[in-house]
Amino acid sequence: MEAGNAAVEFDARRISEIRRQSYRSMFWLATRECLRVSRLWSQTVMAPVISSLLFVIVFGLAIGGRIKQVGGVDYQVFILPGLVAMAMITASYSNNSSSIFQARSDRYIDDVLAAPMSPWQMDVGLLLILAALLSISMFASLGVIVGIHAETWDHNAFVQNLLIQPLAFLGGVFYSITILPSPWEQLSYANPIFYMVECVRWGFLGTSDVPVGLAFGITAVLAAVTFSWTVSLFRTGRRLKP
């Protein structure tokens, strides 16, 4: 009986230690990603900020003089939440896709896979710093997915330039979809970025073109789907292991 109790106690201590090691590994993986972003600050921080400021200047001066208000909000103020959302979406995708692609290319992904972490912890370690908000966690996960499947750097850029950016510009960043004629207004509802922009706009201004519950719900579902996909990729090690 005493031997059995000792074995159970030993197993419990072992499981507890494995859990501590897994969370410790996740912390250092997140720290590594944070350091990577900070060292490349001119690309990861300054570029999105400058781009957003240019949009504010160009659209605020060129269109703001003609469109005074949208939904009772000054036009310059109306476009700010959308620009914030667009910058976060672009940064979350580009940073994660380049990070995981470089990890595969240089093979230091092997160290991550060998660490005592579960698949979801590997994924969170890549997402924690770059995708703190639900509205952009989908694109952080999408960046991981593309980074895993990409064969060249051009594949990462293709998705960003020909998919994400067009959807962002057509996602209600610079206008309210209520002013669009049919069928363009209806087509906007098929754009996932539209709901993310509306989530951020509601958070800033307390107003949105769709019920905020619907916007958050669709964003949460899409984020959950892409996150689950990335966890599955880490669990199977597909295209990660040599």
Secondary structure, DSSP 8 states (H G I E B T S, - for coil): -HHHHHHHHHHHHHHHHHHHHHHHHHHHHHHHHHHHHHHTHIIIIIHHHHHHHHHHHHHHHHTTTT--EETTEEHHHHHHHHHHHHHHHHHHHHHHHHHHHHHHHHTTHHHHHHSS--HHHHHHHHHTTT--SHHHHHHHHHHHHHHHH-SSHHHHHHHIIIIIHHHHHTTTSSS-GGGS-TTHHHHHTT-HHHHHHHHHHHHHHS--SS-HHHHHHHHHHHHHHHHHHHHHHHHHTTTT--
